[in-house]
Amino acid sequence: MNDTPFGFGPADRDPDKDKGNRDEDRPGKGGDQGPKDPFGFGNLPGMPSGGFPGIPGFPGMPGGGTGGFDVSQLGQMLTQLGQMLSHAGSSGGGPVNYELAGQLATQQLAQRTSSLTADQRKAVADAVQLAELWLNPATEFPIGATDTQAWTAIDWVKSSMPTWKRLCDPVAQRVAGAWVEALPEPARAAAGPMLAMLGQMGGLAFGSQLGTGLSQLAAEVLTSTDIGVPVGPERIAALMPEAIETFTAGLDRPASEVMIFLAAREAAHQRLFAHVGWLRERLLGAVEDYARGITVDTSRIEELAGQIDPSNPASIQEAMQSGLFEPQTTPAQKAALARLETLLALIEGWVDTVVADAVGERLPGAEALRETLRRRRASGGPAEQAFATIVGLELRPRKLRSAAELWRLLGEQRGIVGRDSLWAHPDLIPTAEDLDDPAGFVNRADDLDPIAEIERQLRADEAMDAAEKAHESDRAEETRPPDPGQPEPPDDEPDRPDA
């Protein structure tokens, strides 16, 4: 795993591990824009970058650290704090204040986002239309998108928020509530209304961090499926012309070629998710399975309480960053993450293979673009960063390449129909072990009839359901009380005369 969700990890993480994922390591970025504190409050718009002025241990004011103090910064900080507190009751009772997240993200993006031109929108529509024609002979799945749209970064934030809510809620709920559940009952009773206030502050904290993360992600994603799952409304193919232009500037390829290649990837994703009905829920279910296992060790909370000095706010900051609140990873969580990683790799590998077949002979730079996008994902692109923030997931390049090789071999050996038929049921798709040996899976799957396997699985499920219903019926019959209106059954033994 790459990171812990919502910044609850220790402050002394290995810097080499995170190298390349920080903004200062990316071309064109001037510094890390992410939150410096565990809740993400340290870098809000208008808040002094040096910290909280006047508080011991925090720079920004004489006696509170290094550097001078700007009165205008204090005014900006207080204004921003007032805006944040006004959102305290608007989270709807959920673990993340999504209203604050959306507002922060759009505010940060407004300065560098412009309105799209008619030419940009037409270029997106034309690219998707052409890509769909090329994809038709490359996959058994028909067109999945019923509409094509060009999005700005702000459009992406607004359109993707429902999906992020579904992805973030399970993990945030458990992270926010695990330490409260671990408190002894007397401590919870003594806290009383403070727990509700802390819940609202936690919603603000998570909302702040999510908003900052989404603003960074929105500036980099190229399509609505750039993180492996469509984040926008169903059956809408969306491309980001501004981000694509920035991406194309670093490549030695014509802009129209890059646009068509990315349109083909977006259209292939849409086809897969539109016609594999279980896929989206399976992905989100893996995140929820992971979240259900989040726990916090009570003994570590007691250790934390002993380290905090109420008179020194800096001690709270240090305790939070020490890793004491970092959730413990259970075997069930590791299994959920493995399922999610495998499924994302299979999706990415299938799209990679289908697009290569569709555009390989039509676009001279297709293979170079294919490799560029593979490396982009492997070196900490938007997908890896997004899922690392949410669930601590890191996609490994080896799995992506193995998945692409597996789908390629299946296509050669079984044809397009046979390859795509494996998506018909979740029990048919390759496992993590199969990705370690693509050729072995293809050889085993060569003798498998997917339709017959699905029918066999359905018959087995129906037989199991029938057996369970029969068992429940028998138990109900055994425990049913006798009907008082019915005569009692005759005694098997004749009456004996009195002695």
Steps between C-alpha positions, in 0.01 A plus 500: 500500500613848423346717769239504770160653424441867583852565627495311830843349448828588672680819407837332437405296195781395273562803277638284219173305492301815436744648252325563172162529668570846635426813303857626523608182321256557214578716197339840517415485871645744745447313822280266691144628509368224722420519869793501738309397811315172550160658434595724211433835671851637459478630145152640449457800273562817692667328791862598572729235362720522809232362732291643781637839618561551868454138605808356670678262272344642182693753289354819363514745792765620745520244776325240290777411255717652233422780259289815523126548526275654238172646632335441162575130535323494835192658341502247218541217748209616715280545192583152379445356848157665513410351163610158616302517824191606304522160329519312830133405498468443125657156474160333528621287787754318281867446574622742229378853436462473122361852467826635639703261284323617185533866590872475579570305182314740273657804669849363448426408139320822402823696456644253249187376322352674196182443303521249219471620143265362236802360313614307809156349550475404133846340512391281792175397331674418170776302674254285695285438192802382300632292790166319533514400133850359546402314818203319344704213346739486800251395770175308536355778718294760308518875557450579869484880510177670401649852525839662449611806697803725532573589863701767674674408825210655693251296297694187597480586872127564490421195286721262700391601852227230533756231417755641744231505765439129443874429507593719797207451737575143613865568582441844654214367711715226647808721548290766673310257720757231578683693769171612662378140511825396660462748787386352832133566577575738792721710272231518233239599757726771638566637151127543436422775248870534419476185289239658273714811462804287421293319239418829330862610515604164357255552212660840435847348520425219257313741271795737498745226412273350235441842342872568475563155358223529243628838381841345430350192339258700282791694352669176386234250394443468128168317486215398730651151533859600571493342848377164369128545573264755340459776757233687307138416421443163336531472122659844455837505323691809614841637404690796648634713211712733716676216681546313172663806342742521793569127475557523123748786539756258644461248218633493147163408354225699323226625730225333293674163532524528879137607524378201296713256699363630831148501357541132412604421857204692640256331261643155581455561873142611441423187297639273770316661791175539307478133404658331804229578751679364808829683444438841659337352811782250534758779505310709752423191706871427539549850644212445741638160603830668582329774700299258712821357643652828619574487873711699744695333780369617840841464662642745245229752586598472868861553397393807301313645798813477710704694244267800462563812703174702501694823552710438188302478173813385321494175700164412345645559153801282581285222642274496196800478267668227703289231339306407815171562318612306195247217446628146528484301177323167544525190278144567377601851396806372318278255312258782406786716374638208301159447334476870417853514363443191285170627362644841413794330329263280297297804393809695402653201323183432299470864392870508410466190283175597328619854419830366365306269265264779396745781425834324461506505121318832466709728726876501435579599858258260669766275652698797633185648654412162648837477671482862618169440674628179655796684648277785609295257705807321634682816612227630728239635262156620606354151547766385744493826696120505522464146628798540733321794663172311527590143588880479508507310171796499265470343156808309395616536138584129484135411555382744232740366241421142595128570468549650152706197398232265631222668302720507189569127524131427559409698188753311288394159629124538543410798284327825599173331601676242717719764662218739586270219618710465817342825624159329504538390863740608778593136567646469148749787507867433576631521856815662638678164468394479136663838432828351620469232229296636205598217266401237756156657542445518125589133459259402778226729371530356148290200603246710691159576353397826673128455425500145635695615807249778569209258462671255734554777756136612471374145550723462805372830644138401437552161664658666803212747529244219474678298767510798735128569447412135564709499816332818625158354423578181695621700799187717491282188493683349796469810715138583407269480810202257482171637373252512793208435261639167388447180704807360665653203319407160648737345747696212353472299821159365624372620832606276786246400767555647840687275732 
